[in-house]
Amino acid sequence: TAYEIHRCLEFRRVLFRSGLTDIHSHLVPGIVDGAKTLEESLALIQQMGEYGVRVLITTPHVMAGVYPNTAESIMKNGDKVIDKLRDLRDLRDLRDLRDWRR
């Protein structure tokens, strides 16, 4: 019901209000079972910011036969997200875009 959805969203807002770090997210588009497109990545990042997540550690998988990603493909798609975030800069909680390749 609409009430249950509202309660769930309120719970998330309270839970994430403290400025948490997400240490396992699939935000690089088209790499694993997470975001499929750049737009979806940006929407997920913005929503996580609204929930209070302030640090995101993206964790793309590389597994032969299951997730045939390479370091190059991960960095290429990750750079697209970073570049777009830099262009948008209107995301209020976006303070620092450190080198995500560490």
C-alpha positions in Angstrom: 0.0 0.0 0.0 1.0 3.6 -0.3 1.3 3.8 3.5 3.7 0.9 3.6 5.9 2.4 0.9 5.9 5.7 2.8 6.9 4.0 6.0 9.7 2.2 4.2 11.0 5.4 2.7 10.8 7.1 6.1 12.7 4.3 7.7 15.5 4.6 5.1 15.7 8.3 5.7 16.1 7.9 9.4 18.5 5.0 9.0 20.8 6.8 6.6 20.5 10.2 8.1 23.9 9.9 9.9 26.0 10.0 6.7 26.9 6.5 6.1 29.4 4.9 3.8 28.2 2.3 1.3 30.9 -0.2 0.8 29.3 -2.5 -1.8 27.4 -0.9 -4.6 27.2 -1.6 -8.3 27.2 1.9 -9.7 29.4 1.5 -12.8 26.9 1.2 -15.6 26.8 -2.0 -17.7 29.4 -3.8 -15.7 27.6 -6.2 -13.2 24.1 -6.7 -11.9 23.6 -3.1 -10.9 23.1 0.0 -12.9 22.5 -0.7 -16.6 22.9 2.8 -18.0 24.7 6.1 -17.1 21.3 7.7 -16.3 20.5 4.8 -13.9 23.8 5.2 -12.2 23.3 8.9 -11.7 19.7 8.3 -10.4 21.0 5.7 -7.9 23.8 8.0 -6.7 21.4 10.9 -6.2 18.9 8.7 -4.3 21.7 7.3 -2.1 22.7 10.9 -1.4 19.1 11.7 -0.4 19.2 8.8 2.0 22.3 10.3 3.6 25.0 8.1 2.1 28.1 10.3 1.7 30.8 7.9 0.6 30.3 5.3 -2.1 32.7 2.5 -2.8 31.7 0.8 -6.0 32.6 -2.9 -6.3 32.4 -4.2 -9.8 33.0 -7.9 -10.2 35.4 -9.6 -12.5 34.8 -13.4 -12.9 35.6 -15.3 -16.1 32.4 -16.8 -17.6 30.1 -14.9 -15.2 31.2 -11.2 -15.2 33.7 -10.9 -18.1 34.8 -7.4 -17.2 38.3 -6.0 -17.6 40.0 -3.3 -15.7 39.8 -1.2 -18.9 36.0 -1.6 -19.3 35.4 -0.9 -15.6 37.6 2.3 -15.7 36.1 3.5 -19.0 32.5 3.2 -17.7 33.4 4.5 -14.3 35.1 7.5 -15.8 31.8 8.3 -17.6 30.0 8.5 -14.3 32.7 10.7 -12.7 32.7 13.0 -15.7 29.0 13.4 -15.7 28.9 14.0 -11.9 31.6 16.7 -12.4 29.4 18.3 -15.2 26.3 18.3 -12.9 27.9 19.8 -9.8 24.4 20.7 -8.7 24.3 17.6 -6.6 24.5 19.5 -3.3 26.2 16.8 -1.3 28.9 16.2 -3.9 31.9 17.6 -2.2 34.8 15.7 -3.6 35.4 13.3 -6.5 38.7 11.7 -5.5 40.5 9.3 -7.8 38.1 6.4 -7.8 40.7 4.0 -9.3 42.6 3.4 -6.0 
